[in-house]
Amino acid sequence: MKYADLPRKRISHLVKPEGLSLEDCQETGNLTGAVNTTAAGGTGAFTSLEAVRKVCKDRFGREIAL
């Protein structure tokens, strides 16, 4: 599954009042921006959610909230 094809519910939980804290939303945005710099093109690094999680953990030492 490509990142762009992820179910909307995964993204929508970031903006709902009962969702992530402001700090977690900011970290998620920062991580996705950082992951984007690891491959050529605008979406080259987002081949799957599992790949994004692996890059976050392996390269940045963080777990992403998606």
MODELLER restraints for C-alpha pairs under 7 A, 6 or more apart:
rsr = mdl.restraints
at = mdl.atoms
rsr.add(forms.Gaussian(group=physical.xy_distance, feature=features.Distance(at['CA:1:A'], at['CA:48:A']), mean=5.45, stdev=0.5))
rsr.add(forms.Gaussian(group=physical.xy_distance, feature=features.Distance(at['CA:2:A'], at['CA:46:A']), mean=6.65, stdev=0.5))
rsr.add(forms.Gaussian(group=physical.xy_distance, feature=features.Distance(at['CA:2:A'], at['CA:47:A']), mean=5.04, stdev=0.5))
rsr.add(forms.Gaussian(group=physical.xy_distance, feature=features.Distance(at['CA:2:A'], at['CA:48:A']), mean=4.85, stdev=0.5))
rsr.add(forms.Gaussian(group=physical.xy_distance, feature=features.Distance(at['CA:3:A'], at['CA:46:A']), mean=5.33, stdev=0.5))
rsr.add(forms.Gaussian(group=physical.xy_distance, feature=features.Distance(at['CA:3:A'], at['CA:47:A']), mean=6.06, stdev=0.5))
rsr.add(forms.Gaussian(group=physical.xy_distance, feature=features.Distance(at['CA:3:A'], at['CA:48:A']), mean=5.28, stdev=0.5))
rsr.add(forms.Gaussian(group=physical.xy_distance, feature=features.Distance(at['CA:3:A'], at['CA:49:A']), mean=6.04, stdev=0.5))
rsr.add(forms.Gaussian(group=physical.xy_distance, feature=features.Distance(at['CA:10:A'], at['CA:66:A']), mean=6.20, stdev=0.5))
rsr.add(forms.Gaussian(group=physical.xy_distance, feature=features.Distance(at['CA:13:A'], at['CA:19:A']), mean=5.01, stdev=0.5))
rsr.add(forms.Gaussian(group=physical.xy_distance, feature=features.Distance(at['CA:14:A'], at['CA:20:A']), mean=5.48, stdev=0.5))
rsr.add(forms.Gaussian(group=physical.xy_distance, feature=features.Distance(at['CA:14:A'], at['CA:25:A']), mean=6.31, stdev=0.5))
rsr.add(forms.Gaussian(group=physical.xy_distance, feature=features.Distance(at['CA:28:A'], at['CA:64:A']), mean=5.95, stdev=0.5))
rsr.add(forms.Gaussian(group=physical.xy_distance, feature=features.Distance(at['CA:28:A'], at['CA:65:A']), mean=6.37, stdev=0.5))
rsr.add(forms.Gaussian(group=physical.xy_distance, feature=features.Distance(at['CA:31:A'], at['CA:56:A']), mean=6.81, stdev=0.5))
rsr.add(forms.Gaussian(group=physical.xy_distance, feature=features.Distance(at['CA:35:A'], at['CA:45:A']), mean=6.40, stdev=0.5))
rsr.add(forms.Gaussian(group=physical.xy_distance, feature=features.Distance(at['CA:35:A'], at['CA:52:A']), mean=6.95, stdev=0.5))
rsr.add(forms.Gaussian(group=physical.xy_distance, feature=features.Distance(at['CA:35:A'], at['CA:55:A']), mean=6.73, stdev=0.5))
rsr.add(forms.Gaussian(group=physical.xy_distance, feature=features.Distance(at['CA:35:A'], at['CA:56:A']), mean=6.86, stdev=0.5))
rsr.add(forms.Gaussian(group=physical.xy_distance, feature=features.Distance(at['CA:36:A'], at['CA:42:A']), mean=6.90, stdev=0.5))
rsr.add(forms.Gaussian(group=physical.xy_distance, feature=features.Distance(at['CA:36:A'], at['CA:43:A']), mean=6.71, stdev=0.5))
rsr.add(forms.Gaussian(group=physical.xy_distance, feature=features.Distance(at['CA:36:A'], at['CA:45:A']), mean=5.64, stdev=0.5))
rsr.add(forms.Gaussian(group=physical.xy_distance, feature=features.Distance(at['CA:38:A'], at['CA:45:A']), mean=6.17, stdev=0.5))
rsr.add(forms.Gaussian(group=physical.xy_distance, feature=features.Distance(at['CA:39:A'], at['CA:45:A']), mean=4.94, stdev=0.5))
rsr.add(forms.Gaussian(group=physical.xy_distance, feature=features.Distance(at['CA:46:A'], at['CA:52:A']), mean=6.12, stdev=0.5))
rsr.add(forms.Gaussian(group=physical.xy_distance, feature=features.Distance(at['CA:53:A'], at['CA:63:A']), mean=6.55, stdev=0.5))
rsr.add(forms.Gaussian(group=physical.xy_distance, feature=features.Distance(at['CA:53:A'], at['CA:64:A']), mean=6.17, stdev=0.5))
rsr.add(forms.Gaussian(group=physical.xy_distance, feature=features.Distance(at['CA:56:A'], at['CA:62:A']), mean=5.42, stdev=0.5))
rsr.add(forms.Gaussian(group=physical.xy_distance, feature=features.Distance(at['CA:56:A'], at['CA:63:A']), mean=5.99, stdev=0.5))
rsr.add(forms.Gaussian(group=physical.xy_distance, feature=features.Distance(at['CA:56:A'], at['CA:64:A']), mean=6.63, stdev=0.5))
rsr.add(forms.Gaussian(group=physical.xy_distance, feature=features.Distance(at['CA:57:A'], at['CA:63:A']), mean=5.61, stdev=0.5))
